[in-house]
Amino acid sequence: MAEETKEGGKGGKGGKGGTATAPKGGGQQAPGKGKDKAPAGAVDHTPKAAEGTPRLREYYLNTIRSRLAKEFGLENPNQVPRLVKIVLNVGMGDAGKNPKQLDAAVEELGLITGQKAVVTRAKKAIANFGLRAGMPVGATVTLRGARMYEFLDRFINLAVPRIRDFRGLPSRSFDGRGNYTFGIKEQMIFPEIDFDRVEKIHGMDITLVTSSDRDDLAMGLLRELGWPFRGETPQRVA
């Protein structure tokens, strides 16, 4: 009688609520547990959004390359010049004494280019200028790829028309190796800059580096990109 009661108690405990316990590994898996877990080393084939090609780069690939090759008689496609990078540099001699203005210049370069600027520092000490090695002297940004073409497009079509008494950019600013450098007097020409938040009006140097080592090829490339040279009507980019 006592054994019978003991066995019945065990059965009642194991079947709590009237449901039987499923055997280990033989029952249906709970939803959401282990179902979406990918095995180790598996490749995710989920389609991702493709990045858009800047219109200026697309125009260069589809139109400008063939024009330059025909104009200069370039049979090798690798001889056709192309933009490699654009460098923006802001020099601030009093950056060591006014770190707030340097921080503002770094922030403004970031707004203009969409890329964080790097603080440039003195490589050696110059006693006459009160300069010590390692002191901050400005900020710089180097643009490549899509950001380079997007910046160039915005500069030609949005920033240049905002320059006061603009008569064109100089055509003699090449360095003899296919690179073009020019300066602007104030950062206010860029529409990304908020006038009310400007700490100090300053200029900057902008260098366009090309793959060519000839100035005539580099000038032809910039002219096709719509560069507003002084005394010339800019090429219209479709």
C-alpha positions as CSV (number, residue, x, y, z in Angstrom):
1,M,0.0,0.0,0.0
2,A,2.9,2.4,0.9
3,E,4.7,1.5,-2.3
4,E,1.7,2.2,-4.4
5,T,1.3,5.7,-2.9
6,K,5.0,6.5,-3.4
7,E,4.8,5.6,-7.1
8,G,1.7,7.6,-7.6
9,G,3.3,10.6,-6.0
10,K,6.2,10.5,-8.4
11,G,4.0,10.3,-11.3
12,G,2.0,13.3,-10.1
13,K,5.2,15.3,-9.7
14,G,6.5,14.5,-13.1
15,G,3.2,15.3,-14.9
16,K,2.5,18.7,-13.3
17,G,-0.5,20.4,-14.8
18,G,-1.5,17.2,-16.7
19,T,1.2,17.6,-19.5
20,A,3.9,15.1,-20.1
21,T,7.5,16.2,-20.4
22,A,8.9,15.8,-23.9
23,P,12.0,13.6,-24.3
24,K,15.3,15.5,-24.5
25,G,16.0,16.4,-28.1
26,G,12.9,14.8,-29.5
27,G,10.4,17.6,-29.0
28,Q,9.6,20.7,-31.2
29,Q,12.1,23.5,-30.7
30,A,10.9,26.7,-29.1
31,P,10.3,29.5,-31.7
32,G,13.1,32.0,-31.9
33,K,15.7,29.8,-30.3
34,G,18.5,28.7,-32.6
35,K,16.3,29.1,-35.7
36,D,18.0,32.2,-37.0
37,K,21.5,31.4,-35.8
38,A,23.9,31.2,-38.7
39,P,26.6,28.5,-38.6
40,A,30.2,29.6,-38.0
41,G,32.0,30.8,-41.1
42,A,28.7,31.2,-43.1
43,V,28.6,34.0,-45.7
44,D,25.8,36.6,-45.5
45,H,24.2,36.8,-48.9
46,T,21.7,39.5,-47.9
47,P,21.7,42.2,-50.6
48,K,23.0,45.5,-49.5
49,A,22.3,49.0,-50.9
50,A,24.9,50.0,-53.5
51,E,26.7,53.3,-53.2
52,G,25.8,55.8,-55.9
53,T,28.5,57.1,-58.3
54,P,29.1,60.9,-58.2
55,R,27.9,62.5,-61.4
56,L,31.2,64.2,-62.0
57,R,33.1,60.8,-61.8
58,E,30.5,59.2,-64.1
59,Y,30.9,62.1,-66.6
60,Y,34.6,61.7,-66.5
61,L,34.4,57.9,-67.2
62,N,31.8,58.2,-70.0
63,T,32.8,61.4,-71.7
64,I,36.0,63.2,-70.6
65,R,38.4,60.2,-71.0
66,S,37.6,59.7,-74.6
67,R,37.8,63.4,-75.3
68,L,41.2,63.8,-73.7
69,A,42.6,60.7,-75.5
70,K,41.4,62.1,-78.8
71,E,42.6,65.6,-78.2
72,F,46.1,64.7,-77.0
73,G,46.5,61.6,-79.2
74,L,46.9,59.2,-76.2
75,E,46.7,55.6,-77.4
76,N,47.3,54.1,-73.9
77,P,44.3,54.5,-71.6
78,N,46.7,54.7,-68.6
79,Q,48.1,57.9,-70.1
80,V,44.8,59.7,-69.8
81,P,45.0,62.0,-66.8
82,R,42.7,61.6,-63.8
83,L,42.2,63.2,-60.4
84,V,44.1,61.4,-57.7
85,K,43.3,63.5,-54.6
86,I,42.3,67.0,-53.4
87,V,44.1,68.5,-50.4
88,L,42.6,71.4,-48.3
89,N,45.0,73.1,-45.9
90,V,44.3,75.8,-43.4
91,G,47.3,77.5,-41.8
92,M,47.0,79.2,-38.4
93,G,50.1,80.7,-37.0
94,D,48.5,81.5,-33.7
95,A,46.9,78.1,-33.2
96,G,49.0,77.4,-30.2
97,K,47.7,80.5,-28.4
98,N,44.1,80.2,-29.6
99,P,43.2,76.5,-29.5
100,K,39.5,77.5,-29.8
101,Q,40.0,78.9,-33.2
102,L,41.9,75.8,-34.3
103,D,39.0,73.6,-33.1
104,A,36.6,75.8,-35.1
105,A,38.8,75.5,-38.2
106,V,38.8,71.7,-37.8
107,E,35.0,71.6,-37.5
108,E,34.5,73.8,-40.5
109,L,36.8,71.7,-42.7
110,G,34.7,68.7,-41.6
111,L,31.5,70.4,-42.6
112,I,32.9,71.5,-46.0
113,T,34.4,68.1,-47.0
114,G,32.3,65.6,-45.0
115,Q,35.6,64.2,-43.6
116,K,37.3,64.8,-40.3
117,A,40.3,67.1,-40.5
118,V,43.7,66.4,-39.1
119,V,45.7,68.9,-37.0
120,T,49.1,69.7,-38.5
121,R,52.0,70.3,-36.2
122,A,55.4,72.0,-36.6
123,K,58.2,69.6,-37.5
124,K,61.0,71.7,-36.1
125,A,61.4,74.7,-33.8
126,I,61.9,78.2,-35.2
127,A,63.0,80.7,-32.5
128,N,62.2,83.8,-34.5
129,F,58.6,82.8,-34.8
130,G,58.2,81.5,-31.3
131,L,57.6,78.1,-32.7
132,R,58.4,74.8,-31.0
133,A,58.4,71.4,-32.5
134,G,55.1,69.7,-32.1
135,M,53.0,72.9,-31.8
136,P,49.7,72.9,-33.8
137,V,50.0,75.2,-36.8
138,G,46.8,74.4,-38.8
139,A,44.5,71.7,-40.1
140,T,44.3,69.7,-43.3
141,V,42.0,67.2,-45.1
142,T,42.9,64.9,-48.0
143,L,40.0,63.7,-50.2
144,R,39.9,60.7,-52.5
145,G,37.4,58.7,-54.4
146,A,33.7,59.7,-54.2
147,R,34.2,62.4,-51.6
148,M,36.8,64.1,-53.9
149,Y,34.4,64.3,-56.9
150,E,31.5,65.4,-54.7
151,F,33.5,68.2,-53.2
152,L,34.8,69.3,-56.6
153,D,31.2,69.4,-57.9
154,R,30.0,71.5,-55.0
155,F,32.9,73.8,-55.2
156,I,32.5,74.6,-58.9
157,N,28.7,74.9,-58.9
158,L,28.0,76.3,-55.4
159,A,31.1,77.9,-53.8
160,V,32.7,79.6,-56.8
161,P,29.5,81.7,-57.7
162,R,29.6,83.1,-54.1
163,I,33.1,84.6,-54.5
164,R,33.0,88.4,-54.5
165,D,34.0,90.0,-57.8
166,F,34.9,86.7,-59.3
167,R,36.8,86.8,-62.6
168,G,38.0,83.3,-62.8
169,L,40.8,81.2,-61.2
170,P,44.4,81.6,-62.4
171,S,45.6,79.4,-65.2
172,R,49.3,79.7,-64.1
173,S,49.1,77.9,-60.8
174,F,50.4,74.6,-62.0
175,D,53.7,73.3,-60.4
176,G,55.2,71.8,-63.6
177,R,54.2,68.2,-62.5
178,G,50.5,68.3,-63.3
179,N,49.3,69.6,-59.9
180,Y,47.2,72.7,-59.5
181,T,47.2,74.9,-56.3
182,F,45.1,78.0,-55.6
183,G,44.0,79.9,-52.5
184,I,40.7,81.3,-51.3
185,K,40.5,84.3,-48.9
186,E,37.6,83.3,-46.7
187,Q,35.7,80.1,-45.9
188,M,32.4,81.9,-46.1
189,I,32.0,81.0,-49.8
190,F,31.0,77.5,-48.8
191,P,27.3,77.1,-48.2
192,E,27.9,74.6,-45.4
193,I,29.4,77.4,-43.2
194,D,27.0,79.2,-40.8
195,F,28.1,82.8,-40.6
196,D,26.7,83.2,-37.0
197,R,29.0,80.4,-35.7
198,V,32.2,81.6,-37.4
199,E,35.0,82.3,-34.8
200,K,37.4,83.9,-37.3
201,I,37.4,84.5,-41.1
202,H,40.4,82.7,-42.6
203,G,41.5,81.4,-46.0
204,M,42.8,78.1,-47.2
205,D,44.9,76.5,-49.9
206,I,43.4,73.8,-52.1
207,T,45.6,71.5,-54.2
208,L,44.3,69.3,-57.0
209,V,46.7,66.4,-57.6
210,T,46.4,64.6,-61.0
211,S,48.0,61.4,-62.3
212,S,49.8,63.3,-65.1
213,D,53.2,64.9,-64.9
214,R,52.4,67.4,-67.7
215,D,50.7,70.7,-67.0
216,D,48.9,70.8,-70.4
217,L,47.2,67.4,-69.7
218,A,46.2,68.5,-66.2
219,M,44.8,71.7,-67.5
220,G,42.9,69.9,-70.2
221,L,41.4,67.6,-67.5
222,L,40.3,70.5,-65.3
223,R,38.9,72.4,-68.3
224,E,36.8,69.4,-69.2
225,L,35.6,69.1,-65.6
226,G,34.2,72.6,-65.8
227,W,37.0,74.5,-64.0
228,P,36.5,78.3,-64.3
229,F,39.8,79.5,-65.6
230,R,40.3,83.2,-65.9
231,G,39.3,84.6,-69.3
232,E,37.6,81.3,-70.4
233,T,34.0,80.2,-70.5
234,P,33.8,77.1,-68.3
235,Q,32.9,73.8,-69.9
236,R,29.3,72.8,-69.1
237,V,29.1,69.4,-67.4
238,A,25.9,67.5,-68.4
